[in-house]
Amino acid sequence: QVQLVESGGGLVQAGGSLRLSCAASGRTFSSYAMGWFRQVPGKEREFVAAISWSGGSTYYADSVKGRFTISRDNTKNEVYLQMNSLKPEDTAVYYCAARKGLLSGRYYDPSEYDHWGQGTQVTVSS
């Protein structure tokens, strides 16, 4: 079992940057693949980025590719999402998610993840 707590959200102007963190409890964090998703009211949860347990493989949604970077530090039990060149359409609640073992081939599907954080709000003003 792993518990996830996101932090780092806030209000930023378009073009700015934010770094989200997700702290995981438990001693087996390094055995989990991790993902970031986002959601706006009235819409489905949307894939943002995913990273394998080792950090050797990363995947991104086309909408954030080249602007966002996912990384992890297994010694600190944390995963990060560096967000640069933010746009108003990036405004959402951002969620951290964990999946035991290997990244699924459907890494973009929220149902492939077993554990979720409570979310952190990111608001980008124009």
C-alpha positions as CSV (number, residue, x, y, z in Angstrom):
1,Q,0.0,0.0,0.0
2,V,1.2,3.5,-0.8
3,Q,-0.2,6.9,0.1
4,L,0.5,9.9,-2.1
5,V,0.5,13.6,-1.2
6,E,0.9,16.3,-3.9
7,S,2.2,19.8,-3.3
8,G,3.5,22.7,-5.3
9,G,0.4,23.9,-7.0
10,G,-0.6,27.5,-7.2
11,L,-1.3,30.6,-9.3
12,V,1.1,31.5,-12.1
13,Q,1.0,33.8,-15.1
14,A,1.1,32.3,-18.6
15,G,4.7,31.6,-19.6
16,G,5.7,30.9,-16.0
17,S,6.8,27.7,-14.3
18,L,5.8,25.5,-11.4
19,R,7.2,22.3,-10.0
20,L,4.8,19.8,-8.5
21,S,6.0,17.2,-6.0
22,C,4.3,14.0,-4.9
23,A,5.5,12.4,-1.7
24,A,4.8,8.7,-1.3
25,S,4.7,6.7,2.0
26,G,6.0,3.2,2.3
27,R,9.2,1.4,1.7
28,T,8.4,0.0,-1.7
29,F,8.1,3.2,-3.7
30,S,10.8,2.2,-6.1
31,S,8.6,-0.7,-7.2
32,Y,5.9,1.6,-8.4
33,A,5.4,3.2,-11.8
34,M,4.1,6.7,-11.4
35,G,1.9,9.0,-13.4
36,W,0.6,12.6,-13.3
37,F,-3.0,13.3,-14.5
38,R,-5.1,16.4,-14.5
39,Q,-8.8,17.2,-14.4
40,V,-11.0,20.2,-14.9
41,P,-14.6,20.4,-13.7
42,G,-17.0,18.6,-16.0
43,K,-14.2,16.7,-17.9
44,E,-12.6,13.4,-17.6
45,R,-9.2,12.9,-15.9
46,E,-6.5,13.5,-18.5
47,F,-3.1,11.9,-18.8
48,V,-0.1,14.2,-18.4
49,A,3.0,12.1,-17.9
50,A,4.3,8.8,-16.6
51,I,7.6,7.3,-15.5
52,S,8.7,3.8,-14.9
53,W,9.9,2.5,-11.5
54,S,13.5,3.0,-12.5
55,G,13.0,6.4,-14.1
56,G,14.4,5.0,-17.3
57,S,11.2,5.4,-19.3
58,T,9.0,8.4,-19.5
59,Y,5.9,9.3,-21.5
60,Y,4.0,12.5,-22.1
61,A,0.8,13.7,-23.5
62,D,1.2,15.6,-26.8
63,S,-0.2,18.7,-25.2
64,V,2.7,19.0,-22.7
65,K,5.6,17.4,-24.6
66,G,8.6,19.7,-24.6
67,R,7.2,21.8,-21.8
68,F,6.8,19.4,-18.9
69,T,9.3,17.0,-17.4
70,I,8.5,14.1,-15.1
71,S,11.3,12.7,-12.8
72,R,11.6,10.8,-9.6
73,D,14.0,10.3,-6.7
74,N,13.6,6.8,-5.2
75,T,15.8,7.7,-2.3
76,K,13.3,10.4,-1.2
77,N,10.2,8.5,-2.3
78,E,9.2,11.5,-4.5
79,V,8.1,12.1,-8.0
80,Y,8.1,15.5,-9.7
81,L,6.5,17.3,-12.5
82,Q,8.4,20.4,-13.8
83,M,6.1,22.5,-15.8
84,N,7.5,25.3,-18.0
85,S,5.9,27.7,-20.5
86,L,2.6,27.2,-18.8
87,K,-0.6,28.1,-20.7
88,P,-4.1,29.0,-19.4
89,E,-5.3,25.6,-20.7
90,D,-3.0,23.9,-18.3
91,T,-5.3,25.1,-15.5
92,A,-6.6,22.0,-13.6
93,V,-6.3,19.9,-10.5
94,Y,-3.2,17.8,-10.9
95,Y,-3.1,14.3,-9.4
96,C,-0.3,11.9,-8.7
97,A,-0.9,8.2,-9.3
98,A,0.9,5.0,-8.6
99,R,0.9,1.5,-10.2
100,K,2.6,-1.5,-8.7
101,G,5.3,-2.9,-11.0
102,L,5.8,-2.1,-14.6
103,L,4.2,0.7,-16.5
104,S,1.2,-0.6,-18.3
105,G,1.1,-0.3,-22.1
106,R,-2.0,1.8,-21.4
107,Y,-0.1,4.2,-19.1
108,Y,-2.4,7.0,-20.2
109,D,-5.5,5.2,-18.8
110,P,-6.4,6.3,-15.2
111,S,-7.9,2.8,-14.5
112,E,-4.4,1.3,-14.8
113,Y,-3.3,3.0,-11.6
114,D,-4.0,1.7,-8.1
115,H,-3.4,4.7,-5.8
116,W,-4.1,8.4,-6.1
117,G,-3.3,11.5,-4.2
118,Q,-5.8,14.2,-3.3
119,G,-4.7,16.6,-6.0
120,T,-3.2,20.1,-6.1
121,Q,-4.7,23.0,-8.0
122,V,-2.7,24.7,-10.7
123,T,-4.1,28.0,-12.1
124,V,-2.5,29.7,-15.1
125,S,-3.7,33.3,-15.7
126,S,-3.5,34.9,-19.1
